């Protein structure tokens, strides 16, 4: 990597060059999630509900992969910024092994718990069978997804976003093209229903995984994996986990929240659970690019913290916050003015449409606040204070959201439950501001004084 790339290139062009490929990748990934759901919705509303019920466990497995990836990303960027390539490669090697091990563990655990997990929500055997079929196929190949995300974060840490973008987009496009063929059948290919959706997902992940491994071997001279950095060293593992575990918790909290909200909504009707599942797919079209921007921000801040460049850190945060706010304001406007259009994509019943319309309009008021919270949260992870991100996420999705949602559900009106989301976001926004003030005073301000 060119020494001036992360430390001296103007911040706006640098952030754009690193974030845009990542944002595009996330957009395509979100599109794949939505298209996948669109095809499944054409099977039946039960199939769509089955996907919604499986989602918390699937999301938690992704949270682990992304969390370790962010830990790898931050450590590699920090060591490269400090000019220590060997430590960067040690971090990459250790991170890869950790991702591999946790992929195997999550595969076994996820498949084992899924039947009993689904029965907590429904006694409909058709729904349970559909959920088990889909989840078993997807989780059998979970290791590939874990490894792919680990390599993706290695590329991001060295600023080669376009390489990981190509791999991810290729895999997503394969998935989208295979969905109708495997779900509904074409020519000699039999219709496989929800199993076809799972197989298409797995094939897409394999394509991305194979490509990103090949790209890392051929096009990433800055950081490579080496056997000589094994066995694992406790210090390096601890450094990765210090950043990674809070990120895992932060993303995994979403799965716990999803589980809790589904439990609350089951007190009304399975249609409400389906609506929440669809909302989660739709909101990802805005939140996933936001996280893509955040990943680039983390790399730049971590690198420049290691290089002792405080002005570049603060400028990066300002640009990131502005871009995040603009993106999520667009999301707010889309959800406010076009809820029927968005929900209409999923072949909804009238009851589904009525519940969903209010849900999208109410929850989306939290988007602008979430934008600032997530953008500022990049500094927590990049500077080694990932625990702050965990605290903010706990406030947003558990400590405030679930109790408020439960209390609102006691009114007997499902539409009031959605108010819990903007209420929780206001609280998390306050906590974010307090945490950022503290980390600025402790870690960023001293760099200005030393300059």
N, C-alpha and C positions, 0 to 999 in steps of 0.2 A: 504494500500500500504506500502510495506517495505520502511522505512525511507531512507535506503541507495540506493534504486533503482534509483532514479532520480538524487541524489546529489553525489553519490560516485561510482556507477558502471562505469567502463571505457567507455568513450564517444562512441567509435566506436561500441562495442557490444550493448550498450544501444540504439544508433540510429538505428542499424540494427534490433534489436529486436522489436522496435516500428515502424520502417518504413516499413519493409518487408511485414508484414501482410496488412498494409495500401496500399502499392504499389500493392500488389497482388489483393487486393480488387478493386483498381482503374483500374488495367489491365482487370479484369473480367468485370467491368462496361463498360469500353471502348469496349471490345469485344462484349458485349451485344448490345451496340449502333450500332456497325458496322454490326453485324449479323442482327439486326432489319432492318437496311437500305437495306441490301442485299435481304432480303425477300420482302420488299416493292418494291425494284427495279424490282423484277420479276413480280410484278403486272403490272406496266407500268412506263415509264419515267415521266408521269404526276404525278403519285402517289409519286415518289421520289421527284419531284419538290415541291409538296404540303407539304411534310415533311420539306423540306428546308425552305419554307416560314413560317411555323409554328414555326420553331426552335428558332427564336429570343425571342418570348414570353415565350416559354418553358424554354429556357436557363435563362431568367431573373427571373422566379419563382424559379429555382434551385439556382440562385445567392443569392436570399434572404435567402433561407434555409441554404445554406453553410455559408453565412455571419454571420447570427445569431449563427450558430454552432461554427464558429471560435471565436466569441466573448465569448461564453460559455466556450469553450476549454481554451482560454487564461486566463480568470478570475479564473476558477477552479484550473488550474495549478499554477497560481500566489499565490492564497490563501493557497493551500496545501504546496507550497514551503515555505511559511511564517509560516506554522504550524497552520493555522486557518481553521479547518474543517467546522465549522458552517458557515462561510462566503462562503466557497466553495459550501455547500449545498444550501445556499440562492441563489447563482449565478445560480446553476443548476435548481432550481425550477423556478426562474424568467425567465431564458432562455427558458425553456419548455413552459411556458405560452405565452411568446412573439412569439415563433414559431407557436403555435396553433392559436393565433389571426391572425397573418399575413398569415397563410395558408388559413383561411376562407376568408379573404379580397382578396387575390390573386386569389382564386378560382372564386369568383363572378366577379371580374374585368376582368380576362382573358377571361372568357366565353362571357362576354358582348361585349368586344371590337374586338373579333376575326373576325367577318364578315367584318366590315369596314377595319380592318387591312389588311386582305387578298386582298381586292379590291384595295388597294393602289398599288399592284404589278401586278395584272392580272384581266382581265374581263372574263376570261374563267370560265364559271359557273361550269364545271366539276371539275376543279382544286379547286375552292372555296368550293364546296360541300365536296370534299375529305378532305380539310384542316379543315373545320368546324367539320366534323364527327370525325376525329382523335383527334382534340384538345378538343372538348367537353367532350369526354370520359376520356381523361387523366386529364383534369383540375377538373372534378367533384370529383376526389379522391386525389387532391393535398395535402390536410391536412395530409394524411397518410405519404406522402413523407417528408413533413416538420418535423413532429414529429420524424420520423425514423432518419433523419439526426441530429436532436438535441440530441437524445440518443447516436448516433454514436460518436459525439464529446465529450460527457461526458465520454465515455469509453476511448477515446484517451487521454483525460486530465489526467487520472489516470494510463495510460500506459497499459491498457488492449486491445490492438489492435486486438488480435486474436478473441476476442468475437464478435466485430463488423464485422470483416472479414467474419466469418462464416455466419452471418445473411445476409450480402450483397451478398456474393457469392451464397448462396442458392436462394435468390430472383432473381438474374440474370440468374442462370441456369434454374429456372422455366420459366422465360420469354423466353429464347432461345428455350426451348423445346416446349413451347406453340405456338410460332410464326407460324411455318408451319402448325400446326393443325388448328389454328383459322383463319389464313389467307386463306389457300387453302382448308381446310376441310379434314376430315378423318372419315370414317365410318359414324356414326350418326351425327357427328358434321358438320354443313353446312359451306361452304366457306363464310367468312365474309369480305374478302379483307382488306382494310385499317382499318376498324373498329376492325377486329380481331387483328391487330398489337397493337392497342390502348388498347384493353382488356387484351392482354398478358402482356403489360407494367404495367397496373394497378394491375393485380394479383401478378406479381413479387414484386411490391412495397408493397403490403399488406403482403405478406409472410415475407419480410425483416422487415417491421414495427412491426408485431406481435412478431417475434422472438427477436428483439432487446429490446422491452419492457419487455418481459419475462426474458431475460438475465439480464437486469438491476435490476430487482427485486430480482433475485436469486444469481447473481454472481458479484455484485458490492457493497460490504459492505462499501467501502471508501466514496462514495457519493450517497445519496438517495434524492428523492424529498419528501417534507413534506408540508402539509396544513398549518402548523404553521408559515411558511415563507410567507404567503399571508396575506393581499393584497400586491401588488407590491410596493417596495420602490424606490423612485426616484433616490437615490444615486447608488443603485445596477443596476438599468435599465440603467442609464447613463454610468456606467462603462462598461457594456456589449456592449452598442451602440457605445461607443468610439472606440472599436476595431471592432465591427460587421458592423457598417454602412460603414466605408471605404472599408471593404472587400466586402460588398454588392455592393457598387459603383464600386469597382475594377472588380468584376465578372459581374455586370450588364452592365458595359461599353461595354463588349463583345457583349451583345445583341444589344445595340445601334449601335456599329460598324457593326454588322452583317446586321442590318436594312439598314444602310447607304451604305454599299458595295452592297447589293442587289439592292438598288435604282440605284446606278451607273451602275451595270451590266445589269439592265433592258434596258439600252440604247443600248445594243448590241443584246442580244438574251436570251430567257429563259434557253437555254442550259448552258450559262455562270453562271446563278444563281444556276442551278443544280450542276455544277462543284464545285462551292464554298461550297455548302452544303455537298458534298461528301468529299472535302478537310477537312472540319471541323470535320467530323466523323473520318477520318483517322488520323489527327493530334492529336486527343484526346488519341490515343493509346500510345503516348509519353508524352503528356502534363498531362494527368490524373495521371500517376505514379509520375510525377514530383510534382504535387500538393499533392499527398499522402506523398511523402518524406517531403514536406514543412510542412504539418500538424504535423508530428512527430517532426520536427525541432522547430516549434513554441512552442509545449508543453515543450520540454526540455529547451529551452532558457527562457521561462516565469518562469518555476519552479526554475531554477538556478539563475535567476535574483532576484526572491523573496528570495532565500537562500543565496544571495550575493556570488556567485561562478563565477567570471569573466572568469577564465581560461577555464572552461567548456563551457561557452558561445562561446568564440572565437574558441575553438577547434571544437565545433559542427558546427559552420558556415563554417569552412574550409572543413570539411568532406562533409557537405551538398553541398557546391559549386562544389567540385570535382566530387561527384556522379551525380549531376545534369548535369554538363558539359559532362560527359561520356555518360549519357543517351541520351541527345539531339544531341550529335555527331552521335550516332547510327541512330537516327531519320533522321538526315541530309543525311547520306549515303544511307539509305533505299529509301528516296524520290528522291535522285539523280539518283540511279542506277536501281530502280525497279518501276518507275511510271506507266508503262503500265500494270504490274502485279497487282498493287493495284487498278487501275481504272478498269481493266478487270473484277474485282469481281462484278461490278455493272451493268453488261450487257450494256456497253456504245455504243452509235452510234459513227461513225467515227469523227463527229464534236466534240462530247463530249470528245473523246479520245485526239484529237489534242489540244483542249483548256486546258484540264486537265493536260496533260503531262508538258506543259510549266508552268502552275500554281504551281504544286507540286515542280518542280525543282527550281523555282524562290523564292517562299515563304519560302522554307525550309532553305535558307541561313540565315534566322533570328533565327533559332533554338538555336545555341550555345550562342548567346548574350542573348536571352530570358532566357536560363538556369541560367546564372549568376544573371540576374536581379531578377528573381523569388526567387532564393535561398537566396540572400541577403535581399530580401523583407520580408523574414520570421522574421528578426530581427525588422523590423518596426512594425509589428503587435504584436509580442511577448512583446515588450517593451513599448507598448501603444502609438506608433506614427503611427497608421494606415493611417493617412493623407498622409504620404510620399508614401505609396503604391498606394493611390488614384492618387497622382500627377504623378507617374511613369506610371500608367495605362492610365491616360488621355493623356499623351504624346504618348504612344504606339498605342492607339486604336482610339483616337478622334482628338486631337489637331494637330497631325502630319499626321496620317494615312489617314483620310478621305479627307482632303484638297489635299494631294499629289495624292491620288488615283483619285480624281476628275480631277485634272489638267492633269494627265497622260491619263485619258479617253478622253480628248479633242483631243488627237492625232488620235482618231478613231481606235486605235489598242487595242483590249481587253487584249492582252498578255502583254502590257506595264503596265496595272493597277496593276499587281501582284508585280511590283518593289516597290510599296509603302510600302510593309510589311518590307523588310530588311532596307529600309531607315528610317522608323519609329522606328525600333528596335535599330538602332545606336544612335538615339537621346535619347530614353528611357534609354539606357545603360549609357550614359553620366549623365543623371539626377539621376539615381540610385546610381552611384558612389559618386556624390555630397551629396545626402541625407544620404548615409551610413557613409560617413566621418563625417557628422554633428552629427548623432546619436551616433556614436562611441565616439566622443569627449565629448558629453553631458552625456551619460548614462553608457557606458561600461568602459571607461578609469578611471572615478572617483572610480569605484569599485576596480581597481588595486591599486590606491593610498591609499584607505582605508584599504587594506589587510595588 
